Structure formats: C-alpha cells, structure tokens
Amino acid sequence: MTILETDPQAGESAFPEPNAVGTRARGTAPLAEPAEWVAVCPVTDLTPGRGVAALLGDQQVAVFLLGFPAGSPDLRAVGNIDPFGRAAVMSRGLVGSRGAVRTVASPLLKQVYCLDTGACLDDDTYALPVYPVRVSAGVVEVARWVDAA
Amino acid sequence: MNARKNIVVVGHGMVGHRFVQEMRARDLAGTHNVVVLCEEPVPAYDRVGLSSYVGVWDPAAMALAGNDYGDDDLVDLRLGESATMIDCAAREVTTSAGDRISYEALVLATGSYPFVPPVEGADNARAFVYRTLGDLDAIRVAAEAAGPGAPGLVVGGGLLGLEAANALRLLGMTPHIVEFAPRLMPLQVDEGGGAVLANLVTELGLSVHTGVSTTAIADDAGTGMLAVTLSDGTVLDAALVVFSAGVRPQDALARTAGLQVGERGGVVVDTACRTSEPGVYAIGEVAAVEGRCYGLVAPGYTMAEIAAEQILARSDARFPGADMSTKLKLLGVDVASFGDAMAATPGALEIVHSDPVAGTYKKLVVADDMRTLLGGILVGDAEAYATLKPLVGREIPADPSALIATGGEPGPGLAKLPDDAEICSCNGVSKGSICGAIAEGACTVADIKKCTTAGTTCGGCVPSITKLLADSGVELSKSLCEHFTQSRAELFSIVAATGIRSFSELLTRFGTGLGCEVCKPTVASILASTSSDHILDGEMAALQDTNDHFLANLQRNGTYSVVPRMPGGEVTPDQLIVIGEIARDFGLYTKITGGQRIDLFGARVEELPLIWRRLVDAGMESGHAYGKSLRTVKSCVGSTWCRYGVQDSVGMAVTLERRYRGLRSPHKLKLGVSGCARECAEARGKDVGVIATDAGWNLYVGGNGGQSPKHAELLASGLDDETLIRYIDRYLMLYIRTADRLQRTAPWQEAFDGGLEKLRDIVCQDILGIANDLEAAMTRHVAGYRDEWAAVLDDEDKLRRFVSFVNAPDTPDPTIAFDDSSGRKVPVLLGSPAFPTR
C-alpha cells in the first residue's frame, strides 16, 4: 500500500485554477517517481457535483467533477479508501465547501476532507492521498503513483 | 460492631424513595445505614402517573430515577419484604422474612390503601382496585378477556376515578363512572365546573352516573358479565368493576404498635413528622399532620425532607401546611383546581366565566378587596393555571375577569410573576431558581430539569419552563448548516412559495458557499416531497446521499443491501422463490427486518441493476429502505385469519403502504396497523399507528423506537376508512412541511406549538383551513408515484453509475471480501489503514 505524506499547510490557496493540466496536486509532497498518466473516462461521462471510482493498477482513486467554472472542467482526485471505515467508498461522497475549502464527505460516517490537500477537517490525524488530474483531448487522466522503493 | 446507626424505612413508594434520597444527600459523612422495606416486588415507581403504564406495560418505564441505590452501600433495599411488627420499646422492627432490625429512627411511609365501600359482591373476582402496577396488570387481563368495547364500571368519580376510567378507555373498554356525590370531582370543582366536566367526559363516550351509589355486584350467568345494581335501581352490565372511591391511610402496622392514630385514620404526627413514640416518624399519605392527611405527592415530599432534617438533627424543620392544588389532564380534559377553590374564606368573592359552547368553565376566587387571588377552578382549558397558581395570596396584576375571559390572554403571563412564585409545586422550584439556572447557561428543558429538578415529577410545569426559556432569549440556532441560515421548514416554505426547483438556484438566492453533505440531501428531499420527478433526474442526482444515489443501503464495507417492498408484510411464494434465487446467485446474506420484509446484504454496486431487473420482473418494487421516506406498514394478520381480529388490518396496511410509498420526508416513516386491541403489529411504536376497534379505526401518531422510544398518542378514534386516510394524509403532509431535518415525528410532535391538542385541531378540525391543501399535496404524490427502480432500469443514462470502476467496469472492487466460515456471511474489512497518521 502506498503511503503518502501530505502537508495541508502547503495548500492554503483553496480554489486553485481549474483544469491545471499537468501540474501536481496542490499540497502534496513531490511525486514519487516516475508517475504515469492513466486515462479514466471521457469528461462528458462525469456528472457535475459527483465522483466516480477509477482503478490505477493497485490503487483506487475517487475522481470528482466539481463543475465547469469558466467553461472548463474543475476536477479533483483523491484516494478512494475511507481511512476511518476502511472501505473503498470516497467516490460516492457528497462534495461541497466548508468556508473556502472544497470538500468531500465520506458516505460512511460523514468525515469531511479537503479535496485539495486530502486533509481530514474533522480529525487531523487522518488524510486522503491526493492525485494529479488533468483533461487531455477530452479524456480525464489521473497520475499514478509509483512506489519509489 | 457497626458504628453506624440504622434508619428503617417502611414503604418504598414515591415518598419513601424521596426520603432515602433526602437522607443520603444530607448524610455525607455516612453516619447512618438506611434499610428500606418495600412490600411490592418492584422498587419505587411513578404512582402519580399510574395510568401511563397502560399500553406500555413496562414497569421499568415507570421507575423513579435512582430507585435501586445501585452504587450506595449504605442503603439496603429489600424488595417484597414488609414490616410485620414494631416493638417501640426495644426499637426493633420484625420483617415478613423473619428478620429483626433494630433502629435508631423508624420512618413509616406506608402510604394508603384503596377504600372499597361496603358493596355486596365487592369481593368478586372481576372487581379490582386501582393503586399498584399489579392492580393494573390484573385489570388488563380482565379487560382483554372481555374484548374491545366491553363496558367497564368505575366506582368513584373523583380524581382517581377519572384516572381509572381513562385507563379502562385506553384498554379499549367503554367506561361507566358511578359517583355518589352530585358531580364529578366533588372535592376539586364546584357544581358549575362539575357540569362542564360531565359534558366533556360524556362527549368522549363515557357514561356518567352521579348522585347514586353502587349497591350490589353479581355474576350474571346470562350475559357472562357482572350485573351492577345502583341505588336508584338501575342495573348496568360490566365486564369488570374498578373501585376508585378514595384511599385510606395504611396505618394498621402503627395501630398494632400502639402509635396514636387520628380519628379518621392516619398516624398522628406533629409538624416535625414525629409520632407519639420517640424515634418513630411518619411521612406521606399515612401521616396525619396535626390530624390531617394529605393525598398528594408534593406535601409528602416536603415531609420527607423534614423527617431527614429532624433525624439528622440538622434543623427544626416544620411542615408548613400544603398546597392542595391540582392540574390534570383527565381523559384529555384539562381540569385545574388551586388555592381556596370552593371560596371557603370569609368574604371571598367568585368570578365565574362559563362557556358551554367552548366547553370551558373558569372561576377565580378573590378576597373581598377584589384584588387578592385566593384560588380558582379551570375546566376544559387550564392554560392559565401555570401563571395563576403562583399568584395565590398575591394581588392580580390585571382585571380578574379579563384573565379568564374566552379568547383573552391566558393568565397574567409568566413575565409578571415575582421571582419567588413557585413554578414547580411538586419539587418547590421558584421562578427565580429557574431563571437563575438559565442565566448560568441552561438552555434546554432537560438542562433545567437536571439542575433544578423542576418538571421532573408530574411534568405539569414544563410548558412554563419552556416559556421562561423562550422569554429569556435563549434561542437555539435553526440554521440548517453553514450554507443556509434557514431551517428545513423555512426552506420548505421558500421552495413552495418561489417554485424554485434546483439546488443551485436556491443556494444562489437564499444561501452561501457551495453546499455540503447536510444541505444537499435536505434540499433534495424537499424537492422530492414537492414533486414526482425521479430523484436521479438532472441536477437532483448530484444532491443525493449515497443511499439515494444508488437506491440501496450502503453497508460498512462499501457494498449495499437490497430491500424489495412487501406491502403490509405480504409476499407471494413465487416472490419468495425469486428472492431466494437472487440471494443464492449473488451470494447475498439474507435477514428478515423488523418491518416485515427481507433484506439482502452484500450486493456490489454493479450488481444492483441485475438484482433489480429480476425483482422488478417478479412484480416487486423499491422498498425505499435507503430513503428518508416511507419504509413499511407493519400489520398483524387481522380479521381475515385471526380469531380475535375485528378489522382487516392487512388490507388497510397494504392500502396505506401503496398510498404513501415513495413519499420523501424529513426522516424515515414507519406505520403499523393492528386488527384489534391486542396490538400485535406494535402500531403504537410507529410514526402512525392504526388500531382496529368495533367502532372503527383508532389513529395514533408520533411513536417511534430508536434511541428514545416513544409510544404514539391517540389522535382520533372510531374512524371509517376514508376519514382515517384523510387524517393520515394531513398529518404526514403537515409533518413533511414543518419538521426539522432528521426530526422524527415524536420530537416534532413534542415540540409542536400547542402540542397534541393543537395538532388535533389542525388535522381533525381543520382550524387553520389547510386540510384541503394538505390532502391535495398527498393526492398529487399518490398520482405521480412511479417505482424508482423500474425507472432506473429503463434509463441507460441512470444505469451508467452502477459500475465498479469507470475505467475498468469488468473488474470488481478487489477490496471487498466476505467470510462465511462461521455460517453467517460477514464483510471482511481492509487491514489497518496504511494512511498517514500525524
């Protein structure tokens, strides 16, 4: 299982520019090398305000389409496994905001996470891994972590 | 050798228990042991609320707080053990177990026994008294054997008699009340009040016989009932008789021991509760304080305190006399009597306002100055009691007649009461103490109860406490979440008034931010309650909680459970076979739910449409187990099969379940229908409970199980099918429109402004003129219903969400695993989280 170090402090700019093609997710440690972009689905298959689960090798990712501000898709990708409930359900959570932070709530016991940093806002000892996500030729792509070891 | 002194308490009723508490609260150093002899097999319970035992039948629910002294080593509570003899000279008590206990102080709290007048046949096996839980259990057996609607006769039309009549009514009987005096409640109300009371009670279907006595009770072989002969020659049939003609002090033990007793019974004590023998005290109903016995709990509590003070020699506390005020809701009729209700004070003047149309009678007794309130009687509407009673002995801050006029302000208003005015007379808590608690941060009725004890005994002052809280400006935020300052009910009104049909527009116009897991499903529910659109249509799909989004119940390992609807618990053999085949083919764990249907656990998200295809093809539809919506209508088998059933409960349950299926609401809704008073469907534990009687359906509302179980309360009785459904339509729609998020009917009803009475006025009398509107809303719902699952199966777009991985639809989620090695299939969760922990 991949372990990620996250640093919520580094991700204070809560509303990053949408569709940040090719940039790594805000607030995460440098990518373990090398990373590989994996096609998930056409962006038109996503429902604004909802998530889907995607399989990246042995990793499960929850990809959310937050909307189309300024006409471009605003996407986020975090780990799909709820660290409290230990079930692969995060893609089925409801997205929203807490203050200026974009959030997703676990559908199991409703803990809320920052979609930009992965930090759990209700218990800062937990966090979700965050994945880079982009749209390439109309297809959503997520970067797969590859264990450095 | 035990250095501690013994206190023996004889009797563990409400007053005996209070004495032990007062004693233990004062004796912090632990200088005294307390031995309590409790004749009944259960420890102290709420005898004042005895009739609330009916229907619940759970002695534990009647228990007084702390009545087992579980963590107190200095209290020795002996259940089922009574005192048989007192040896005052040796200071020793002999118990029914043969034990002899020496005492430093002996406290007699033996209470009263029911008075049975010398009537021929009073010892009949079907003649009962009304005093203990055991008495009520025995009455229940006889009432149930007689069947619903059978006549029951109560001897005595006083306070207790009306209580007993109410109990018989709750047991499904048709009560007769026989009172020797010319009116009901002769001790509390005057002739005018008695007449209004008799009218109100008669309207409820009770027969009142005043000015007559009961002369004989005999078995009538012809009818199988009792033939009860009255002094005017009338003979009434009755399945049972309850004597409720007053009580007498239980002073037999004291008499044998040579203690001085009063002319009319009772152990004579002085104002310090001391009897004629040193070290022996008497408190509560058995005590005749300077010759007078008090049959209410509040004076008993005062005596308990005094005895504790005296025994510990802490102070020379004295009994100040007692307030014999009463406020009751008997048979749903408010009756209050306080102060000098009968205008016995020389020069007292009576101001009477009687409104036979409204069914109210109100009387104030004032001193000859026309200002000082001495007492009063309120029948039919006792709202003013809470504010009038504390004014006894004081000047009325307004024109007395205005205080009781129809349509006037009820009473002078709590705000005008002085701080020392008593709000809770059971526990002697003043307005000042309650306001003090509020000032120190108490902001709920529960807080006030905890820190002042006000409202913990009879609960009659709870409305006043609520009012004081509201007046003090304590306001609990009703905001739904950080995105909406409005409550759910307010948002419902906004949606209804503006016609807004999307979350985004509602948020833009009335909220802030982007929404969250609280407001999105709430708004989705409101939108669903107000239209028949599919819950996964368009933007609605993004608002639904995972359960509604996948139309199944999320379980802990990320799989779902599936519950097909089985209206009224009915299911065909073919459907059972299909369900069995599905469970076998998909490897699902099956369990029968509490709502008479079958739950299939462990379905992966991509399996849900496959499972539902087969269920829908077999004629089944969504059970909405995943929604805040109607779940089930539970029923017993009813008159079609059952020997006791009086109506077709399954038929009615099916009708109701078909009518309300798919109805989105603030929280889940459960209904129940029982075919007779035996109540096998446990309908009174449901949001809406329907119980059949010979005379039609009885409708109960506001019950639920869950964390704080609550029995539904009777809203209307003797209804035909059509009226029953109309009332349920109105009740449910009113609830949907005005309840808070996740507020079930019981707390909604409890908090409903004006209480059950107001709710009844709105639902049954339509005093707000909204009944047509509520019914029309329900008619729209019924007409627009479509099975959610069938609709999804017909819609490729909606089916697309049921996939394990959007980029690997053929790969099942590898983290899902089960273990059925024990014979019961259970989910296996992932190992310890391999996630950062800081």
Interface residues (C-beta under 8 A of the other chain):
Chain A: M1 T2 I3 L4 E5 T6 V38 A39 V40 C41 D45 T47 P48 G49 R50 V52 A53 A54 L55 Q60 V63 G79 I81 P83 F84 G85 R86 A87 A88 V89 R92 G93 L94 V95 G96 S97 R98 G99 R102 T103 A105 P107 L108 K110 V112 D124 T125 Y126 A127 L128 P129
Chain B: E482 H483 G513 L514 G515 C516 E517 C519 K520 P521 E539 A541 A542 L543 D545 T546 H549 F550 L554 R556 N557 G558 R800 R801 V803 S804 F805 V806 N807 A808 T811 D813 T815 I816 L829 L830 G831 P833 A834 F835 P836 T837 R838
